[in-house]
């Protein structure tokens, strides 16, 4: 309804008719214009033909613009090295897009789904890079030696000769907390290792696709590689959700 009403053609015709009605002091023109506008707003938004030719394209453009803005905001949070990697990956995605148009075996309709997958991977790359950066900054605030010293201290108190029951109970609780912290930190480190490997895999696969795409006979040859990457990304994303829960 927004696209049907708030477009320059509709607004100009409606305002023009109302202006003519006001200038000529003829209310019939205004009534007729409002009647036509009501019919337009009743049928235009749900028109299949208009959806395919105009409304869907406008919605896609608006969604793409919002995605780009969100992506740029995320990229701005990354360190300079990660920003450079992201920009290089986006450039490779655009290169793949250009190369597909030069391959006569690829139709635009068939390639639309594959290029959507590759753009999804670009967005996932940014999300994973941002999560890695955030986790690494968090680990920088942790002193492993201090954790080890605390663990040793409470272990000595627990193992001391004839410890007071209350002291022993406190020592056990502190040791449990410290062990949970160590487990959480180990999971964060493991996530970073896996995610960094996935980031490298996405980059290398994009380069490989760009090398192969000129000689590909069908977009299906690209599908398997992209689907494997998407599966790996989902696994890493699930691990991130688990790690976030531990941090919270």
C-alpha positions in Angstrom: 0.0 0.0 0.0 2.9 2.3 0.8 4.4 1.7 -2.7 1.0 2.2 -4.4 0.3 5.5 -2.6 3.6 7.1 -2.0 5.0 7.1 -5.5 5.5 10.3 -7.6 3.0 9.3 -10.3 0.1 8.7 -8.0 0.8 11.7 -5.8 1.3 14.0 -8.7 -2.0 12.9 -10.4 -4.0 13.1 -7.1 -2.6 16.4 -6.1 -3.0 17.8 -9.6 -6.7 16.8 -9.7 -7.3 18.3 -6.3 -5.5 21.5 -7.3 -7.7 21.7 -10.5 -10.8 21.2 -8.3 -9.7 24.0 -6.0 -8.8 26.4 -8.8 -12.0 25.8 -10.8 -14.2 25.5 -7.6 -15.5 22.3 -9.1 -16.0 19.7 -6.3 -16.9 17.0 -8.9 -13.3 16.8 -10.0 -12.1 16.2 -6.4 -14.8 13.6 -5.8 -13.9 11.8 -9.1 -10.2 11.9 -8.2 -10.7 10.6 -4.7 -13.0 7.8 -6.2 -10.3 6.8 -8.7 -7.7 6.9 -5.9 -9.9 4.7 -3.7 -10.2 2.1 -6.5 -6.4 2.3 -7.1 -5.6 1.7 -3.5 -8.2 -1.1 -3.3 -6.7 -3.1 -6.2 -3.1 -2.0 -6.9 -1.4 -3.3 -3.8 -2.6 -6.8 -4.4 -2.1 -6.8 -8.2 0.1 -9.8 -9.2 1.4 -8.0 -12.2 2.3 -4.9 -10.3 3.9 -7.0 -7.6 6.1 -8.7 -10.1 7.0 -5.6 -12.1 7.2 -2.9 -9.5 6.3 -3.7 -5.8 8.7 -6.7 -5.4 11.6 -4.8 -7.0 11.0 -1.8 -4.7 10.9 -4.1 -1.7 14.1 -5.9 -2.7 15.9 -2.6 -3.2 14.7 -1.4 0.2 15.8 -4.6 1.8 19.2 -4.6 0.1 19.8 -1.0 1.2 19.0 -1.9 4.8 21.2 -4.9 4.6 24.1 -2.8 3.2 23.7 -0.2 6.0 23.7 -3.0 8.6 26.7 -4.6 7.0 28.6 -1.3 6.9 27.9 -0.7 10.5 29.3 -4.1 11.4 32.4 -3.7 9.2 33.1 -0.4 10.9 33.5 -2.2 14.3 36.2 -4.5 13.0 39.9 -3.9 13.2 41.7 -2.7 10.0 43.0 -6.1 9.0 39.5 -7.7 9.2 38.0 -4.8 7.3 40.5 -5.3 4.5 39.6 -9.0 4.3 35.8 -8.2 4.2 36.3 -5.7 1.4 38.4 -8.2 -0.5 35.7 -10.8 -0.1 32.9 -8.4 -1.3 35.1 -7.5 -4.3 35.5 -11.2 -5.1 31.7 -11.7 -4.8 31.2 -8.9 -7.3 33.8 -10.4 -9.6 31.9 -13.8 -9.5 28.7 -11.9 -10.3 30.4 -10.3 -13.3 32.0 -13.5 -14.5 28.6 -15.3 -14.5 27.2 -12.8 -16.9 30.0 -13.6 -19.3 29.2 -17.4 -19.2 26.6 -18.1 -21.9 25.7 -21.4 -20.1 24.3 -19.4 -17.1 20.8 -17.9 -17.2 20.0 -15.0 -14.9 17.1 -16.9 -13.3 19.3 -20.0 -12.5 22.1 -17.8 -11.1 19.9 -15.7 -8.9 19.7 -18.4 -6.2 23.5 -19.1 -6.3 24.4 -15.5 -6.0 22.0 -15.1 -3.1 23.9 -17.9 -1.4 27.2 -16.3 -2.0 26.0 -13.0 -0.6 24.6 -14.8 2.5 28.1 -16.2 3.0 29.6 -12.7 2.8 27.2 -11.6 5.5 28.1 -14.7 7.6 31.8 -13.9 7.1 31.3 -10.4 8.6 29.3 -11.8 11.5 31.9 -14.5 12.3 34.8 -12.0 11.9 33.0 -9.6 14.3 32.4 -12.4 16.9 36.0 -13.5 16.7 37.2 -10.0 17.2 34.9 -9.5 20.2 35.9 -12.8 21.8 39.6 -12.1 21.2 39.2 -8.7 22.9 37.5 -10.4 25.8 40.3 -13.0 26.2 42.8 -10.1 26.3 41.2 -9.0 29.5 41.8 -12.4 31.2 45.0 -13.3 32.9 45.4 -17.1 32.7 48.3 -17.0 35.3 46.0 -15.2 37.8 43.3 -17.9 37.3 45.9 -20.6 37.9 47.2 -18.9 41.0 43.6 -18.6 42.4 43.0 -22.3 41.6 46.2 -23.4 43.3 45.4 -21.2 46.4 41.9 -22.7 46.9 43.2 -26.2 46.2 45.8 -25.8 49.0 43.1 -24.6 51.4 40.9 -27.5 50.6 43.8 -30.0 50.9 45.1 -28.4 54.2 45.3 -30.4 57.3 42.0 -30.5 59.3 40.3 -27.7 57.4 37.3 -26.0 59.0 34.1 -27.3 57.4 33.0 -23.9 56.3 36.4 -23.1 54.9 36.4 -26.4 53.0 32.9 -25.7 51.6 34.0 -22.3 50.4 37.1 -23.7 48.8 35.0 -26.3 46.9 32.6 -23.7 45.6 35.5 -21.4 44.5 37.2 -24.3 42.7 34.0 -25.2 40.9 33.6 -21.6 39.7 37.2 -21.4 38.6 36.9 -24.7 36.7 33.7 -23.5 35.0 35.5 -20.3 34.0 38.4 -22.4 32.5 35.9 -24.5 30.6 34.2 -21.4 29.2 37.5 -19.8 28.2 38.5 -23.1 26.5 35.3 -23.1 24.5 35.8 -19.5 23.4 39.3 -20.3 22.2 38.0 -23.4 20.4 35.3 -21.3 18.7 37.9 -18.8 17.5 40.0 -21.5 16.0 37.1 -23.1 14.2 35.6 -19.8 13.1 39.0 -18.5 11.8 39.3 -21.7 9.8 35.8 -21.2 8.3 36.7 -17.7 7.4 39.7 -18.9 5.5 37.6 -21.6 3.8 35.1 -19.1 2.6 37.8 -16.9 1.1 39.6 -19.8 -0.6 36.3 -21.2 -2.0 35.3 -17.8 -3.5 38.7 -17.6 -5.2 38.3 -21.2 -6.5 34.8 -20.4 -7.8 36.1 -17.3 -9.6 38.8 -19.4 -11.2 36.4 -22.2 -12.3 33.3 -20.2 -13.3 34.4 -19.3 -16.8 34.5 -23.0 -17.7 31.4 -24.1 -15.7 28.6 -25.5 -17.8 25.9 -25.2 -15.1 25.3 -23.3 -11.9 24.8 -26.7 -10.2 28.6 -27.0 -10.3 28.8 -24.1 -7.9 25.9 -25.2 -5.8 27.7 -28.0 -4.0 30.6 -25.8 -2.9 28.3 -23.0 -1.7 26.0 -25.5 0.2 29.0 -27.0 2.0 30.1 -23.6 3.1 26.6 -22.7 4.3 26.5 -26.0 6.3 29.8 -25.1 7.9 28.6 -21.6 8.7 25.5 -22.9 10.4 27.7 -25.2 12.6 29.8 -22.3 13.6 26.8 -20.1 14.2 25.4 -22.8 16.5 28.7 -22.9 18.4 28.5 -19.2 18.8 25.0 -19.3 20.3 26.3 -21.9 22.8 29.3 -19.8 23.7 27.2 -16.7 24.1 25.0 -18.6 26.6 28.1 -19.5 28.6 29.3 -15.9 28.7 25.9 -14.6 29.8 
